[in-house]
């Protein structure tokens, strides 16, 4: 079974590239060479995604943490193709400002993924990001590219879509900061525990006296 699954990731990657190529070249009107390059990149992403590896292998997944780790693994597995869609959309969007914004969305997504892979127990802090905002961002980025290529250029829809992409960028940044805040919370807890332990063992009066800088010159 593992060997069969190992081959399936290459089949899925090739199928994905084959579907994406005409979609970009014909549906979006992208030059064939660019569509081919993006299709290869996207297909490679699918191959890597479906490769027979298991996230969080080095973590202790016993007891209560097991359910949270499995939940985080499931969410990240679903989110990975969405980040790839954002990365692909960057190359299909002609408006430089919007393309840069979508690139930042994709980069922030990867940062959040890395934070969850480092500590899956923090997944609840970004659950809404993974299940709601990230899928909407991928949809809007692709919709903007289609609107740009449309023969009947709808300026109102382009502006509205661009504005929502800007607001999503703010939301992505918020969730990335929220994930980092978890590290600071853990640091605060560690500091309090350490201080309490030192106070218990040494007493509050046993704090070291501040050193005199002048004596260091001797």
VODO-275905 format. One line per field, with one value per residue: residue number from 1; residue in one letter; x, y, z of N, C-alpha, C in turn. Coordinates in nm, 2 decimals, padded with zeros to 4 digits. Example, Ala and Ser with C-alpha at 12.3 -4.5 7.8 and 13.67 -1.06 7.14 Angstrom:
% residues 2
pos [1, 2]
code [A, S]
neast [01.32, 01.28]
nnorth [-00.57, -00.22]
nup [00.78, 00.71]
caeast [01.23, 01.37]
canorth [-00.45, -00.11]
caup [00.78, 00.71]
ceast [01.32, 01.29]
cnorth [-00.33, 00.00]
cup [00.78, 00.79]
***
This chain:
% residues 218
pos [1, 2, 3, 4, 5, 6, 7, 8, 9, 10, 11, 12, 13, 14, 15, 16, 17, 18, 19, 20, 21, 22, 23, 24, 25, 26, 27, 28, 29, 30, 31, 32, 33, 34, 35, 36, 37, 38, 39, 40, 41, 42, 43, 44, 45, 46, 47, 48, 49, 50, 51, 52, 53, 54, 55, 56, 57, 58, 59, 60, 61, 62, 63, 64, 65, 66, 67, 68, 69, 70, 71, 72, 73, 74, 75, 76, 77, 78, 79, 80, 81, 82, 83, 84, 85, 86, 87, 88, 89, 90, 91, 92, 93, 94, 95, 96, 97, 98, 99, 100, 101, 102, 103, 104, 105, 106, 107, 108, 109, 110, 111, 112, 113, 114, 115, 116, 117, 118, 119, 120, 121, 122, 123, 124, 125, 126, 127, 128, 129, 130, 131, 132, 133, 134, 135, 136, 137, 138, 139, 140, 141, 142, 143, 144, 145, 146, 147, 148, 149, 150, 151, 152, 153, 154, 155, 156, 157, 158, 159, 160, 161, 162, 163, 164, 165, 166, 167, 168, 169, 170, 171, 172, 173, 174, 175, 176, 177, 178, 179, 180, 181, 182, 183, 184, 185, 186, 187, 188, 189, 190, 191, 192, 193, 194, 195, 196, 197, 198, 199, 200, 201, 202, 203, 204, 205, 206, 207, 208, 209, 210, 211, 212, 213, 214, 215, 216, 217, 218]
code [X, X, X, X, X, X, X, X, X, X, X, X, X, X, X, X, X, X, X, X, X, X, X, X, X, X, X, X, X, X, X, X, X, X, X, X, X, X, X, X, X, X, X, X, X, X, X, X, X, X, X, X, X, X, X, X, X, X, X, X, X, X, X, X, X, X, X, X, X, X, X, X, X, X, X, X, X, X, X, X, X, X, X, X, X, X, X, X, X, X, X, X, X, X, X, X, X, X, X, X, X, X, X, X, X, X, X, X, X, X, X, X, X, X, X, X, X, X, X, X, X, X, X, X, X, X, X, X, X, X, X, X, X, X, X, X, X, X, X, X, X, X, X, X, X, X, X, X, X, X, X, X, X, X, X, X, X, X, X, X, X, X, X, X, X, X, X, X, X, X, X, X, X, X, X, X, X, X, X, X, X, X, X, X, X, X, X, X, X, X, X, X, X, X, X, X, X, X, X, X, X, X, X, X, X, X, X, X, X, X, X, X, X, X, X, X, X, X]
neast [00.08, 00.19, 00.38, 00.22, 00.08, 00.29, 00.34, 00.11, 00.12, 00.27, 00.12, -00.11, 00.01, 00.09, -00.16, -00.28, -00.12, -00.17, -00.43, -00.43, -00.27, -00.42, -00.62, -00.50, -00.37, -00.57, -00.82, -00.75, -00.58, -00.31, 00.04, 00.17, 00.41, 00.45, 00.22, 00.28, 00.51, 00.41, 00.23, 00.39, 00.52, 00.31, 00.22, 00.44, 00.42, 00.19, 00.29, 00.48, 00.32, 00.16, 00.34, 00.47, 00.49, 00.48, 00.34, 00.46, 00.60, 00.81, 00.70, 00.55, 00.27, 00.09, -00.18, -00.39, -00.29, -00.29, -00.53, -00.54, -00.31, -00.37, -00.59, -00.47, -00.30, -00.48, -00.60, -00.39, -00.32, -00.54, -00.51, -00.28, -00.30, -00.44, -00.26, -00.08, -00.24, -00.26, 00.01, 00.04, -00.15, -00.03, 00.14, -00.04, -00.18, -00.20, -00.19, 00.04, 00.05, -00.16, -00.08, 00.15, 00.04, -00.11, 00.11, 00.22, 00.02, 00.04, 00.30, 00.27, 00.09, 00.25, 00.42, 00.25, 00.18, 00.42, 00.45, 00.25, 00.33, 00.55, 00.45, 00.17, -00.03, -00.11, -00.30, -00.57, -00.56, -00.55, -00.74, -00.98, -00.86, -00.74, -00.96, -01.15, -01.06, -00.83, -00.92, -01.11, -00.94, -00.78, -00.98, -01.06, -00.82, -00.78, -01.02, -00.98, -00.77, -00.91, -01.10, -00.94, -00.86, -01.09, -01.29, -01.49, -01.42, -01.47, -01.47, -01.56, -01.60, -01.34, -01.21, -01.36, -01.29, -01.01, -01.00, -01.10, -00.91, -00.70, -00.80, -00.81, -00.54, -00.47, -00.60, -00.47, -00.21, -00.28, -00.35, -00.11, 00.05, -00.09, -00.04, 00.23, 00.21, 00.14, 00.39, 00.50, 00.33, 00.38, 00.64, 00.61, 00.48, 00.68, 00.87, 00.74, 00.71, 00.98, 01.07, 00.91, 01.00, 01.27, 01.24, 01.13, 01.33, 01.56, 01.47, 01.32, 01.49, 01.74, 01.84, 02.08, 02.31, 02.33, 02.59, 02.89, 02.99, 03.24, 03.42, 03.47, 03.67, 03.92]
nnorth [-00.12, 00.14, 00.17, 00.19, 00.42, 00.60, 00.62, 00.74, 01.01, 01.13, 01.08, 01.23, 01.48, 01.51, 01.50, 01.73, 01.93, 01.90, 01.97, 02.23, 02.37, 02.41, 02.57, 02.80, 02.89, 02.91, 02.97, 03.19, 03.33, 03.35, 03.36, 03.07, 02.96, 03.07, 02.97, 02.70, 02.68, 02.76, 02.56, 02.33, 02.40, 02.41, 02.14, 02.01, 02.10, 01.96, 01.70, 01.71, 01.77, 01.54, 01.35, 01.06, 01.14, 01.23, 01.48, 01.64, 01.43, 01.41, 01.49, 01.45, 01.26, 01.16, 01.08, 01.36, 01.54, 01.41, 01.42, 01.70, 01.73, 01.56, 01.70, 01.95, 01.85, 01.77, 02.01, 02.16, 02.00, 02.04, 02.31, 02.35, 02.32, 02.56, 02.76, 02.72, 02.79, 03.06, 03.14, 03.07, 03.24, 03.49, 03.52, 03.54, 03.77, 04.10, 04.36, 04.53, 04.62, 04.47, 04.21, 04.20, 04.22, 03.98, 03.81, 03.86, 03.76, 03.49, 03.44, 03.50, 03.31, 03.08, 03.13, 03.10, 02.84, 02.72, 02.79, 02.64, 02.39, 02.38, 02.39, 02.23, 02.25, 02.51, 02.55, 02.63, 02.90, 03.00, 02.88, 02.99, 03.14, 02.94, 02.78, 02.96, 03.23, 03.19, 03.01, 03.19, 03.40, 03.27, 03.23, 03.49, 03.60, 03.45, 03.52, 03.79, 03.79, 03.67, 03.87, 04.08, 03.98, 03.98, 04.06, 04.26, 04.48, 04.51, 04.77, 04.84, 04.60, 04.51, 04.70, 04.66, 04.39, 04.41, 04.58, 04.40, 04.21, 04.36, 04.40, 04.14, 04.09, 04.24, 04.09, 03.84, 03.92, 03.98, 03.73, 03.60, 03.74, 03.68, 03.42, 03.43, 03.56, 03.36, 03.24, 03.44, 03.44, 03.19, 03.23, 03.42, 03.26, 03.08, 03.25, 03.34, 03.09, 03.03, 03.24, 03.21, 02.96, 03.02, 03.22, 03.06, 02.88, 03.04, 03.27, 03.59, 03.79, 03.72, 03.81, 03.89, 04.15, 04.46, 04.49, 04.68, 04.89, 05.02, 04.86, 04.66, 04.74, 04.70]
nup [00.00, 00.08, -00.13, -00.35, -00.30, -00.30, -00.57, -00.65, -00.59, -00.79, -01.01, -00.95, -00.94, -01.21, -01.34, -01.23, -01.33, -01.61, -01.62, -01.54, -01.73, -01.99, -01.87, -01.78, -02.02, -02.21, -02.09, -01.92, -02.08, -02.08, -02.18, -02.36, -02.27, -02.02, -01.89, -01.91, -01.74, -01.49, -01.45, -01.43, -01.19, -01.01, -01.04, -00.93, -00.67, -00.59, -00.60, -00.40, -00.18, -00.16, -00.11, 00.06, 00.35, 00.70, 00.89, 01.19, 01.29, 01.48, 01.72, 02.04, 02.04, 02.22, 02.44, 02.54, 02.35, 02.11, 01.96, 01.90, 01.74, 01.52, 01.43, 01.35, 01.15, 00.96, 00.89, 00.79, 00.57, 00.41, 00.36, 00.22, -00.07, -00.12, -00.06, -00.26, -00.48, -00.44, -00.48, -00.75, -00.86, -00.83, -01.05, -01.26, -01.23, -01.35, -01.25, -01.07, -00.80, -00.68, -00.74, -00.58, -00.33, -00.32, -00.33, -00.08, 00.08, 00.02, 00.12, 00.39, 00.46, 00.44, 00.65, 00.87, 00.84, 00.90, 01.17, 01.29, 01.23, 01.39, 01.64, 01.69, 01.88, 01.89, 01.70, 01.72, 01.74, 01.49, 01.35, 01.21, 01.02, 00.86, 00.77, 00.67, 00.59, 00.43, 00.21, 00.09, 00.01, -00.19, -00.38, -00.44, -00.54, -00.78, -00.90, -00.95, -01.14, -01.35, -01.40, -01.49, -01.74, -01.87, -02.15, -02.14, -01.94, -01.61, -01.41, -01.16, -01.02, -01.02, -00.85, -00.62, -00.56, -00.53, -00.31, -00.11, -00.11, -00.01, 00.25, 00.34, 00.35, 00.57, 00.77, 00.75, 00.84, 01.10, 01.20, 01.18, 01.36, 01.59, 01.62, 01.68, 01.92, 02.09, 02.15, 02.31, 02.52, 02.63, 02.70, 02.91, 03.10, 03.15, 03.27, 03.50, 03.63, 03.67, 03.83, 04.05, 04.14, 04.20, 04.40, 04.60, 04.66, 04.71, 04.83, 04.84, 04.91, 04.83, 04.59, 04.34, 04.38, 04.19, 03.95, 03.97, 03.72, 03.71, 03.84, 03.67, 03.50, 03.61]
caeast [00.00, 00.27, 00.44, 00.12, 00.05, 00.40, 00.33, -00.01, 00.15, 00.32, 00.01, -00.19, 00.08, 00.09, -00.29, -00.30, -00.05, -00.24, -00.56, -00.40, -00.21, -00.51, -00.70, -00.42, -00.34, -00.69, -00.92, -00.70, -00.51, -00.17, 00.13, 00.18, 00.53, 00.43, 00.13, 00.35, 00.60, 00.33, 00.17, 00.50, 00.55, 00.19, 00.22, 00.55, 00.37, 00.10, 00.37, 00.54, 00.21, 00.11, 00.45, 00.44, 00.55, 00.38, 00.37, 00.47, 00.65, 00.90, 00.63, 00.48, 00.13, 00.02, -00.27, -00.48, -00.23, -00.30, -00.64, -00.51, -00.21, -00.44, -00.67, -00.38, -00.25, -00.59, -00.62, -00.27, -00.33, -00.64, -00.47, -00.16, -00.33, -00.49, -00.14, -00.03, -00.33, -00.22, 00.14, 00.01, -00.22, 00.07, 00.19, -00.15, -00.23, -00.12, -00.17, 00.16, 00.01, -00.25, 00.01, 00.24, -00.05, -00.13, 00.24, 00.23, -00.08, 00.10, 00.42, 00.22, 00.03, 00.36, 00.47, 00.15, 00.19, 00.55, 00.43, 00.17, 00.41, 00.64, 00.37, 00.04, -00.12, -00.16, -00.38, -00.69, -00.55, -00.55, -00.84, -01.06, -00.77, -00.72, -01.08, -01.23, -01.00, -00.74, -01.00, -01.16, -00.83, -00.75, -01.09, -01.05, -00.70, -00.81, -01.12, -00.92, -00.70, -01.01, -01.16, -00.84, -00.85, -01.22, -01.31, -01.57, -01.35, -01.56, -01.38, -01.62, -01.57, -01.20, -01.18, -01.41, -01.21, -00.88, -01.02, -01.12, -00.77, -00.62, -00.85, -00.76, -00.39, -00.46, -00.64, -00.36, -00.11, -00.33, -00.34, 00.03, 00.09, -00.16, 00.03, 00.36, 00.18, 00.14, 00.52, 00.53, 00.25, 00.46, 00.76, 00.56, 00.45, 00.81, 00.94, 00.67, 00.75, 01.12, 01.08, 00.85, 01.10, 01.39, 01.19, 01.10, 01.46, 01.66, 01.41, 01.32, 01.60, 01.87, 01.86, 02.21, 02.33, 02.37, 02.73, 02.95, 03.07, 03.37, 03.51, 03.51, 03.79, 04.04]
canorth [00.00, 00.26, 00.19, 00.24, 00.56, 00.68, 00.65, 00.82, 01.16, 01.17, 01.07, 01.34, 01.60, 01.52, 01.53, 01.87, 02.02, 01.89, 02.04, 02.38, 02.43, 02.48, 02.66, 02.93, 02.93, 02.94, 03.04, 03.32, 03.40, 03.36, 03.30, 02.93, 02.93, 03.10, 02.87, 02.57, 02.69, 02.76, 02.42, 02.24, 02.44, 02.36, 02.00, 01.97, 02.12, 01.85, 01.58, 01.73, 01.76, 01.40, 01.26, 00.98, 01.18, 01.25, 01.59, 01.63, 01.30, 01.42, 01.54, 01.35, 01.27, 01.07, 01.15, 01.46, 01.61, 01.34, 01.48, 01.83, 01.71, 01.51, 01.81, 02.04, 01.79, 01.77, 02.15, 02.20, 01.92, 02.11, 02.44, 02.36, 02.36, 02.70, 02.85, 02.70, 02.87, 03.20, 03.15, 03.07, 03.36, 03.60, 03.53, 03.57, 03.91, 04.20, 04.48, 04.50, 04.64, 04.36, 04.09, 04.21, 04.19, 03.84, 03.74, 03.87, 03.66, 03.35, 03.43, 03.50, 03.17, 02.98, 03.16, 03.05, 02.69, 02.68, 02.81, 02.53, 02.26, 02.38, 02.37, 02.21, 02.28, 02.64, 02.56, 02.70, 03.05, 03.03, 02.79, 03.06, 03.17, 02.82, 02.73, 03.06, 03.34, 03.14, 02.98, 03.31, 03.47, 03.20, 03.25, 03.63, 03.62, 03.40, 03.60, 03.92, 03.76, 03.65, 04.00, 04.16, 03.93, 03.98, 04.16, 04.37, 04.51, 04.57, 04.84, 04.84, 04.47, 04.50, 04.78, 04.59, 04.27, 04.46, 04.62, 04.29, 04.15, 04.44, 04.37, 04.00, 04.10, 04.28, 03.98, 03.74, 03.97, 03.97, 03.59, 03.56, 03.80, 03.61, 03.29, 03.47, 03.60, 03.24, 03.22, 03.53, 03.39, 03.08, 03.29, 03.48, 03.15, 03.02, 03.35, 03.33, 02.97, 03.03, 03.34, 03.15, 02.86, 03.09, 03.28, 02.95, 02.82, 03.14, 03.38, 03.71, 03.88, 03.67, 03.86, 03.94, 04.30, 04.51, 04.50, 04.82, 04.89, 05.07, 04.76, 04.57, 04.79, 04.66]
caup [00.00, 00.08, -00.26, -00.45, -00.26, -00.34, -00.71, -00.67, -00.58, -00.92, -01.10, -00.92, -00.98, -01.36, -01.38, -01.19, -01.43, -01.73, -01.61, -01.52, -01.84, -02.08, -01.80, -01.78, -02.15, -02.29, -02.00, -01.86, -02.19, -02.04, -02.28, -02.34, -02.20, -01.88, -01.84, -01.89, -01.63, -01.37, -01.44, -01.38, -01.05, -00.94, -01.03, -00.83, -00.54, -00.56, -00.58, -00.27, -00.09, -00.15, -00.08, 00.18, 00.48, 00.80, 00.97, 01.33, 01.33, 01.59, 01.84, 02.13, 02.01, 02.31, 02.53, 02.49, 02.24, 01.99, 01.89, 01.85, 01.64, 01.41, 01.37, 01.29, 01.03, 00.87, 00.85, 00.70, 00.44, 00.33, 00.34, 00.13, -00.21, -00.12, -00.06, -00.40, -00.57, -00.42, -00.54, -00.89, -00.90, -00.84, -01.19, -01.35, -01.21, -01.42, -01.17, -00.99, -00.66, -00.64, -00.74, -00.46, -00.21, -00.32, -00.29, 00.07, 00.14, 00.01, 00.21, 00.53, 00.48, 00.47, 00.79, 00.97, 00.84, 00.97, 01.31, 01.33, 01.22, 01.50, 01.76, 01.64, 01.98, 01.87, 01.58, 01.75, 01.73, 01.35, 01.28, 01.12, 00.91, 00.77, 00.72, 00.60, 00.52, 00.32, 00.09, 00.03, -00.05, -00.31, -00.47, -00.48, -00.62, -00.91, -00.96, -01.00, -01.26, -01.46, -01.43, -01.57, -01.87, -01.94, -02.26, -02.09, -01.81, -01.50, -01.32, -01.02, -00.96, -01.00, -00.74, -00.50, -00.53, -00.48, -00.17, -00.02, -00.10, 00.09, 00.39, 00.38, 00.39, 00.71, 00.85, 00.75, 00.93, 01.23, 01.25, 01.20, 01.49, 01.70, 01.64, 01.75, 02.06, 02.17, 02.20, 02.42, 02.64, 02.69, 02.77, 03.03, 03.19, 03.20, 03.35, 03.63, 03.70, 03.71, 03.94, 04.17, 04.19, 04.26, 04.53, 04.69, 04.69, 04.75, 04.90, 04.76, 04.95, 04.78, 04.46, 04.32, 04.37, 04.06, 03.95, 03.95, 03.59, 03.72, 03.89, 03.56, 03.42, 03.67]
ceast [00.08, 00.33, 00.34, 00.08, 00.16, 00.39, 00.21, 00.02, 00.20, 00.21, -00.08, -00.12, 00.08, -00.05, -00.33, -00.24, -00.12, -00.37, -00.53, -00.35, -00.31, -00.60, -00.63, -00.40, -00.46, -00.79, -00.87, -00.63, -00.37, -00.08, 00.16, 00.30, 00.52, 00.33, 00.19, 00.44, 00.52, 00.27, 00.27, 00.52, 00.43, 00.19, 00.33, 00.50, 00.27, 00.18, 00.43, 00.44, 00.17, 00.22, 00.43, 00.52, 00.44, 00.42, 00.37, 00.52, 00.74, 00.83, 00.57, 00.33, 00.05, -00.08, -00.36, -00.42, -00.26, -00.41, -00.61, -00.41, -00.28, -00.53, -00.58, -00.33, -00.36, -00.61, -00.51, -00.28, -00.43, -00.60, -00.36, -00.20, -00.38, -00.37, -00.08, -00.11, -00.29, -00.09, 00.12, -00.05, -00.13, 00.11, 00.08, -00.21, -00.14, -00.09, -00.07, 00.12, -00.07, -00.16, 00.10, 00.16, -00.08, -00.01, 00.26, 00.14, -00.02, 00.22, 00.37, 00.15, 00.14, 00.42, 00.38, 00.16, 00.31, 00.53, 00.34, 00.25, 00.51, 00.57, 00.22, -00.07, -00.18, -00.26, -00.51, -00.68, -00.56, -00.66, -00.93, -00.98, -00.77, -00.85, -01.17, -01.16, -00.91, -00.81, -01.05, -01.05, -00.79, -00.85, -01.08, -00.93, -00.72, -00.92, -01.07, -00.84, -00.79, -01.07, -01.07, -00.84, -00.98, -01.23, -01.39, -01.52, -01.44, -01.48, -01.43, -01.59, -01.42, -01.16, -01.23, -01.33, -01.07, -00.89, -01.03, -00.99, -00.69, -00.67, -00.81, -00.62, -00.38, -00.50, -00.53, -00.25, -00.15, -00.31, -00.20, 00.09, 00.03, -00.09, 00.16, 00.33, 00.18, 00.28, 00.55, 00.45, 00.33, 00.58, 00.72, 00.54, 00.58, 00.88, 00.87, 00.71, 00.89, 01.14, 01.02, 00.94, 01.22, 01.35, 01.18, 01.24, 01.56, 01.60, 01.41, 01.43, 01.74, 01.90, 02.01, 02.21, 02.38, 02.52, 02.77, 03.03, 03.21, 03.47, 03.55, 03.63, 03.92, 04.11]
cnorth [00.13, 00.28, 00.24, 00.38, 00.65, 00.71, 00.74, 00.97, 01.21, 01.17, 01.20, 01.47, 01.62, 01.56, 01.68, 01.96, 02.02, 01.96, 02.19, 02.44, 02.49, 02.58, 02.80, 02.98, 02.98, 03.02, 03.18, 03.40, 03.43, 03.30, 03.15, 02.89, 02.95, 03.00, 02.74, 02.57, 02.69, 02.62, 02.32, 02.27, 02.38, 02.21, 01.94, 01.99, 02.01, 01.73, 01.59, 01.71, 01.62, 01.30, 01.18, 01.02, 01.22, 01.37, 01.56, 01.49, 01.30, 01.46, 01.42, 01.36, 01.18, 01.15, 01.25, 01.54, 01.54, 01.39, 01.61, 01.82, 01.66, 01.62, 01.91, 01.98, 01.79, 01.91, 02.19, 02.12, 01.99, 02.24, 02.45, 02.39, 02.50, 02.79, 02.84, 02.79, 03.02, 03.23, 03.15, 03.20, 03.49, 03.63, 03.56, 03.70, 04.01, 04.33, 04.46, 04.51, 04.52, 04.23, 04.09, 04.17, 04.04, 03.76, 03.75, 03.78, 03.52, 03.34, 03.42, 03.36, 03.07, 03.00, 03.09, 02.90, 02.65, 02.69, 02.69, 02.40, 02.26, 02.35, 02.35, 02.24, 02.42, 02.66, 02.63, 02.85, 03.09, 02.94, 02.87, 03.10, 03.05, 02.77, 02.83, 03.16, 03.30, 03.09, 03.10, 03.39, 03.41, 03.23, 03.39, 03.66, 03.57, 03.48, 03.73, 03.90, 03.74, 03.79, 04.09, 04.11, 03.94, 04.09, 04.28, 04.40, 04.58, 04.63, 04.83, 04.71, 04.46, 04.58, 04.71, 04.47, 04.31, 04.51, 04.51, 04.21, 04.22, 04.41, 04.23, 04.00, 04.14, 04.17, 03.87, 03.79, 03.96, 03.83, 03.55, 03.62, 03.73, 03.48, 03.32, 03.50, 03.48, 03.21, 03.31, 03.49, 03.28, 03.13, 03.35, 03.37, 03.10, 03.12, 03.34, 03.21, 02.97, 03.13, 03.28, 03.04, 02.92, 03.15, 03.17, 02.89, 02.91, 03.25, 03.50, 03.81, 03.84, 03.70, 03.91, 04.09, 04.34, 04.53, 04.65, 04.82, 04.93, 04.96, 04.66, 04.61, 04.75, 04.54]
cup [00.00, -00.06, -00.36, -00.42, -00.30, -00.48, -00.74, -00.67, -00.71, -01.02, -01.08, -00.96, -01.13, -01.40, -01.35, -01.29, -01.56, -01.74, -01.61, -01.64, -01.94, -02.01, -01.80, -01.92, -02.23, -02.21, -01.96, -01.97, -02.16, -02.16, -02.25, -02.25, -02.05, -01.81, -01.82, -01.76, -01.50, -01.35, -01.38, -01.23, -00.96, -00.92, -00.93, -00.69, -00.49, -00.52, -00.44, -00.16, -00.06, -00.12, 00.05, 00.30, 00.58, 00.88, 01.11, 01.38, 01.46, 01.72, 01.91, 02.10, 02.10, 02.39, 02.47, 02.37, 02.11, 01.90, 01.82, 01.73, 01.51, 01.34, 01.30, 01.15, 00.92, 00.81, 00.75, 00.57, 00.35, 00.28, 00.23, -00.01, -00.22, -00.13, -00.20, -00.50, -00.56, -00.49, -00.69, -00.94, -00.91, -00.98, -01.29, -01.34, -01.27, -01.34, -01.06, -00.84, -00.60, -00.64, -00.62, -00.33, -00.20, -00.28, -00.14, 00.14, 00.14, 00.11, 00.36, 00.56, 00.52, 00.61, 00.89, 00.96, 00.92, 01.12, 01.37, 01.33, 01.34, 01.63, 01.72, 01.75, 01.98, 01.76, 01.60, 01.73, 01.58, 01.27, 01.18, 01.00, 00.81, 00.70, 00.65, 00.52, 00.40, 00.20, 00.02, -00.05, -00.18, -00.42, -00.53, -00.57, -00.76, -00.98, -01.02, -01.13, -01.38, -01.50, -01.51, -01.71, -01.95, -02.04, -02.22, -01.95, -01.72, -01.40, -01.17, -00.95, -00.93, -00.87, -00.61, -00.46, -00.48, -00.34, -00.07, -00.01, 00.00, 00.23, 00.44, 00.42, 00.53, 00.81, 00.86, 00.84, 01.07, 01.29, 01.27, 01.33, 01.61, 01.73, 01.72, 01.90, 02.15, 02.23, 02.32, 02.54, 02.71, 02.76, 02.90, 03.14, 03.25, 03.29, 03.49, 03.70, 03.75, 03.83, 04.07, 04.23, 04.26, 04.40, 04.64, 04.75, 04.76, 04.84, 04.82, 04.79, 04.89, 04.64, 04.45, 04.31, 04.24, 04.06, 03.92, 03.82, 03.61, 03.77, 03.78, 03.48, 03.48, 03.60]
***
